[in-house]
């Protein structure tokens, strides 16, 4: 009974915030009902895991390419609208307000927190001093400062760091995402993309810290606006397309360090199949 009363109060507070208005302003609801599922949703807790129950474990890094149709919900909308944000806008807003920590890309072990200013600088934000000529006599030159801001549209992919493992207590092959990093093209001093379309991480986010934020953010569902998923749903249910960029190895090298092109894609598929086959081989049919 107490739980029902608490839920009613929470719903009333949400509705009150949505209908808050200035005196004399009409009530406006952009829709036919007050949305309450996503704003009150909490991420599903991971099952408890002991080291003794992990029979097999492999760490891999994968890339989510935002040009692929299945991944468009990460990229859009460009800019912010009332009910949705792109993933990069969501992360940057949380970092700016201090509810999420961004980590340096000197490694992917979350050792050095960085600020929003450092992120913008790495993304190409800077101030340049250029000479301009006055349009009127004596037509002399003067210095002016031109500021370039970081554009979230530069993010073209995301890198995931994750652990695959077999839990003998539950008899399942499972995966936990450890970190996520937006990727941008590496550019030269003039702002031109370097040869080879090299991607570099902008910053790292510790995924378990970000789960509550991602669980409260809706993504677009092209089939039904009443059944929108959250970003956490997409990650946990694996509703995205990706390829493996690196697996844990003795040389600590990436796939592209020893093979290129089609052979790199085949190597990525080989690692995927290795994980799938390992799980299948543990069972008798």
Backbone torsions as a table, in degrees:
resi	resn	phi	psi	omega
1	UNK	NA	-43.6	179.5
2	UNK	-63.5	-37.3	179.6
3	UNK	-64.4	-41.5	179.1
4	UNK	-62.0	-43.5	179.5
5	UNK	-62.1	-40.8	179.8
6	UNK	-64.1	-42.0	178.7
7	UNK	-63.5	-40.3	178.3
8	UNK	-61.9	-41.9	179.7
9	UNK	-64.8	-41.3	178.8
10	UNK	-62.6	-43.7	179.4
11	UNK	-63.6	-38.1	179.1
12	UNK	-66.5	-38.1	178.6
13	UNK	-67.1	-41.0	178.3
14	UNK	-63.0	-45.5	179.4
15	UNK	-63.4	-38.4	179.0
16	UNK	-63.2	-39.4	177.9
17	UNK	-65.8	-39.6	-178.1
18	UNK	-67.4	-34.0	-176.8
19	UNK	-97.1	6.7	176.9
20	UNK	-62.0	136.6	-173.8
21	UNK	-151.8	163.9	173.0
22	UNK	-79.1	152.0	178.0
23	UNK	-56.5	133.7	178.4
24	UNK	87.4	-6.6	179.2
25	UNK	-89.6	142.1	-179.7
26	UNK	-74.3	155.5	173.9
27	UNK	-72.8	127.9	-179.1
28	UNK	-128.8	124.5	174.9
29	UNK	-124.0	113.4	-178.2
30	UNK	-80.6	74.8	-177.9
31	UNK	152.3	-174.3	-177.0
32	UNK	-106.6	-3.8	177.9
33	UNK	-154.5	161.6	177.4
34	UNK	-83.7	122.7	179.4
35	UNK	-75.0	128.7	-177.7
36	UNK	-134.5	-15.4	-176.2
37	UNK	-68.3	-51.2	-174.6
38	UNK	-70.2	-39.0	-175.1
39	UNK	-70.0	-21.1	-179.8
40	UNK	-106.9	1.8	-175.7
41	UNK	-75.0	142.3	174.3
42	UNK	-116.1	143.6	179.7
43	UNK	-64.0	142.3	179.3
44	UNK	-66.9	127.8	-177.5
45	UNK	-66.5	143.6	176.4
46	UNK	-69.1	145.8	172.1
47	UNK	-62.0	146.7	179.5
48	UNK	-64.2	136.4	-176.0
49	UNK	-129.9	125.7	174.6
50	UNK	-100.5	149.4	176.5
51	UNK	-59.6	-36.0	-178.0
52	UNK	-66.8	-20.4	-178.2
53	UNK	-89.7	-8.7	-179.2
54	UNK	-87.7	106.0	-178.3
55	UNK	-82.6	-29.2	-176.6
56	UNK	-150.5	143.6	-177.5
57	UNK	-149.6	138.9	175.1
58	UNK	-143.0	133.0	176.1
59	UNK	-97.8	132.2	176.9
60	UNK	-134.4	159.4	174.2
61	UNK	-120.2	133.9	-179.8
62	UNK	-130.5	161.5	-178.2
63	UNK	-119.4	131.4	174.6
64	UNK	-102.9	110.0	-178.2
65	UNK	-85.0	122.0	-175.8
66	UNK	-76.5	-5.8	176.3
67	UNK	-81.7	-13.3	179.7
68	UNK	-79.5	141.9	-173.7
69	UNK	-58.9	-38.8	-177.1
70	UNK	-65.8	-20.1	-174.9
71	UNK	-104.3	10.6	-175.5
72	UNK	-64.6	-25.7	-179.5
73	UNK	-66.4	-21.0	175.5
74	UNK	-75.6	-30.6	-171.7
75	UNK	-90.2	-34.2	-174.1
76	UNK	-108.8	154.8	6.9
77	UNK	-80.6	153.5	171.4
78	UNK	-78.3	116.3	-170.3
79	UNK	90.2	-176.1	-174.5
80	UNK	-116.2	135.5	173.9
81	UNK	-120.6	178.4	-169.3
82	UNK	-60.5	-44.9	-170.7
83	UNK	-108.8	-3.7	-177.2
84	UNK	-145.1	154.1	171.7
85	UNK	-135.7	156.0	169.4
86	UNK	-71.3	163.2	-177.3
87	UNK	-63.0	-40.4	-178.5
88	UNK	-67.3	-38.9	176.8
89	UNK	-63.6	-39.7	179.1
90	UNK	-62.1	-46.1	-179.1
91	UNK	-66.8	-45.1	-178.0
92	UNK	-65.3	-38.9	178.0
93	UNK	-63.8	-40.3	179.2
94	UNK	-67.9	-38.2	177.3
95	UNK	-65.4	-40.7	-179.0
96	UNK	-63.5	-40.6	-178.4
97	UNK	-83.8	-7.1	175.2
98	UNK	89.7	8.5	-179.9
99	UNK	-89.1	-5.1	179.8
100	UNK	-141.4	141.4	-178.4
101	UNK	-100.3	131.0	173.5
102	UNK	-100.0	143.1	-177.8
103	UNK	-119.7	152.4	-177.3
104	UNK	-65.6	157.8	178.4
105	UNK	-96.2	13.1	176.0
106	UNK	-62.9	-25.5	170.9
107	UNK	-152.8	-179.8	178.3
108	UNK	-116.0	34.4	-176.8
109	UNK	-112.8	12.6	172.8
110	UNK	57.6	50.5	-176.1
111	UNK	-99.3	-25.9	-173.6
112	UNK	-130.4	104.4	176.6
113	UNK	-65.2	146.2	177.9
114	UNK	-129.1	165.7	-176.0
115	UNK	-98.7	169.5	176.9
116	UNK	-61.6	-36.4	179.6
117	UNK	-63.8	-40.6	178.4
118	UNK	-66.2	-36.5	177.4
119	UNK	-63.5	-46.8	-179.9
120	UNK	-61.7	-40.3	179.6
121	UNK	-64.0	-41.9	178.7
122	UNK	-66.9	-29.0	179.5
123	UNK	-82.8	1.8	175.3
124	UNK	108.7	2.6	178.2
125	UNK	-72.9	130.0	178.5
126	UNK	-164.1	168.3	176.8
127	UNK	-116.1	126.4	179.1
128	UNK	-114.1	140.4	175.3
129	UNK	-99.5	121.3	-179.3
130	UNK	-126.1	156.8	178.6
131	UNK	-91.5	133.9	177.8
132	UNK	-122.1	152.7	178.6
133	UNK	-107.7	134.6	-179.1
134	UNK	-69.5	140.4	-178.3
135	UNK	-74.6	-14.5	-178.0
136	UNK	-112.7	157.9	176.4
137	UNK	-54.0	143.0	9.7
138	UNK	-89.7	20.1	176.1
139	UNK	56.8	35.9	178.9
140	UNK	-79.3	166.1	-179.0
141	UNK	-97.9	151.8	177.2
142	UNK	-144.7	157.8	-179.7
143	UNK	-89.4	138.7	175.2
144	UNK	-136.6	149.4	-178.2
145	UNK	-100.3	125.8	176.6
146	UNK	-111.0	121.2	-178.6
147	UNK	-97.0	130.2	174.8
148	UNK	-108.1	126.1	-178.9
149	UNK	-98.8	155.2	175.6
150	UNK	-74.9	131.3	178.4
151	UNK	-103.9	124.7	177.1
152	UNK	-59.2	-19.1	179.3
153	UNK	-67.5	-13.1	177.7
154	UNK	-70.9	-17.6	-179.8
155	UNK	-71.6	120.2	-175.3
156	UNK	-116.2	-5.1	-179.7
157	UNK	-167.1	171.4	174.4
158	UNK	-131.8	143.5	175.3
159	UNK	-107.1	132.1	177.7
160	UNK	-111.0	137.8	171.8
161	UNK	-110.6	122.8	-173.5
162	UNK	-145.1	157.2	177.5
163	UNK	-114.5	124.9	171.7
164	UNK	-98.8	138.6	-178.0
165	UNK	-153.8	156.2	173.6
166	UNK	-106.0	121.1	-179.2
167	UNK	-97.7	107.9	-176.7
168	UNK	-72.3	-20.9	178.5
169	UNK	-67.2	-39.7	179.1
170	UNK	-102.8	-6.2	179.6
171	UNK	57.7	48.8	-179.7
172	UNK	-137.9	150.0	166.4
173	UNK	-88.5	125.7	-175.0
174	UNK	-130.8	168.4	179.7
175	UNK	-140.5	142.0	174.6
176	UNK	-127.1	125.8	175.4
177	UNK	-78.3	129.4	-178.0
178	UNK	-97.2	-42.6	-176.7
179	UNK	-151.2	161.2	178.1
180	UNK	-139.6	138.7	-177.6
181	UNK	-136.8	125.6	172.4
182	UNK	-68.4	143.4	180.0
183	UNK	-114.6	139.8	174.0
184	UNK	-129.3	164.9	176.4
185	UNK	-73.6	140.3	174.0
186	UNK	-76.0	129.7	-176.4
187	UNK	-122.5	161.8	178.0
188	UNK	-89.6	-171.6	-177.1
189	UNK	-63.0	-28.3	-179.6
190	UNK	-85.9	-2.6	179.6
191	UNK	89.1	9.5	179.3
192	UNK	-89.8	141.5	179.7
193	UNK	-65.1	131.4	-178.2
194	UNK	-68.7	153.8	178.9
195	UNK	-56.3	139.9	-179.5
196	UNK	95.2	-3.4	179.9
197	UNK	50.6	50.9	-178.2
198	UNK	-70.1	130.3	178.2
199	UNK	-98.9	140.0	177.4
200	UNK	-129.8	145.3	179.1
201	UNK	-72.6	142.5	179.7
202	UNK	-84.9	-42.7	175.4
203	UNK	-167.6	167.5	176.2
204	UNK	-111.9	146.1	174.6
205	UNK	-124.5	133.2	176.6
206	UNK	-75.4	112.4	-169.4
207	UNK	-59.5	-44.9	179.1
208	UNK	-56.6	-32.6	177.4
209	UNK	-69.8	-30.4	-175.2
210	UNK	-88.8	-7.2	-172.0
211	UNK	-60.7	-42.2	-179.9
212	UNK	-62.3	-40.9	177.7
213	UNK	-63.3	-45.4	-177.5
214	UNK	-68.8	-30.9	-179.5
215	UNK	-70.2	-21.7	-178.4
216	UNK	-96.9	3.8	-176.3
217	UNK	-110.6	120.1	-179.6
218	UNK	-76.5	150.7	170.1
219	UNK	-122.0	161.9	-174.5
220	UNK	-75.8	137.8	173.3
221	UNK	-116.7	110.4	-174.3
222	UNK	-67.1	-15.5	-178.2
223	UNK	-93.4	-32.4	-171.2
224	UNK	-159.4	114.0	179.7
225	UNK	-69.2	-18.7	179.6
226	UNK	-84.2	-6.6	-178.4
227	UNK	-124.6	51.2	179.3
228	UNK	-77.4	143.4	176.9
229	UNK	-96.9	163.2	174.6
230	UNK	-95.4	167.6	176.0
231	UNK	-60.9	-35.9	178.6
232	UNK	-65.4	-37.4	175.6
233	UNK	-59.4	-45.8	-177.6
234	UNK	-61.8	-43.4	-179.7
235	UNK	-69.3	-45.6	-175.7
236	UNK	-70.4	-33.6	-179.7
237	UNK	-93.5	2.6	174.7
238	UNK	61.6	40.8	177.5
239	UNK	-87.8	57.3	177.8
240	UNK	-151.7	161.2	178.1
241	UNK	-106.2	139.0	-176.5
242	UNK	-157.4	170.6	172.2
243	UNK	-135.3	152.2	-177.4
244	UNK	-78.7	130.6	-175.9
245	UNK	-99.4	-29.1	-176.1
246	UNK	-165.1	147.1	170.0
247	UNK	-123.0	155.1	178.5
248	UNK	-59.7	129.6	-178.6
249	UNK	-151.1	163.7	-174.3
250	UNK	-65.1	-27.8	-178.3
251	UNK	-89.1	-10.2	-175.1
252	UNK	53.3	46.7	-179.8
253	UNK	-113.6	157.6	179.1
254	UNK	-89.1	164.1	178.3
255	UNK	-59.5	-40.2	-176.6
256	UNK	-69.8	-10.5	177.8
257	UNK	-77.1	-20.2	-178.5
258	UNK	-127.5	-2.6	174.1
259	UNK	-158.5	157.8	-173.9
260	UNK	-134.5	165.8	171.4
261	UNK	58.8	-133.2	-177.6
262	UNK	-60.4	-36.8	-179.3
263	UNK	-65.2	-31.6	176.9
264	UNK	-67.3	-40.9	177.4
265	UNK	-65.2	-40.0	178.1
266	UNK	-65.2	-36.8	177.2
267	UNK	-66.2	-39.4	175.9
268	UNK	-60.4	-44.1	178.6
269	UNK	-66.3	-35.0	178.7
270	UNK	-61.6	-41.6	179.8
271	UNK	-67.2	-41.4	176.8
272	UNK	-59.1	-46.7	-178.7
273	UNK	-66.0	-32.5	178.4
274	UNK	-62.4	-41.7	178.7
275	UNK	-67.4	-43.7	-179.9
276	UNK	-63.5	-46.1	-178.2
277	UNK	-66.4	-34.2	178.3
278	UNK	-60.3	-44.1	178.8
279	UNK	-64.9	-43.9	-179.0
280	UNK	-64.1	-36.6	-176.4
281	UNK	-72.5	-11.0	178.2
282	UNK	-81.6	-6.7	-176.6
283	UNK	-117.9	151.7	174.5
284	UNK	-108.3	137.2	-177.6
285	UNK	-117.1	NA	NA
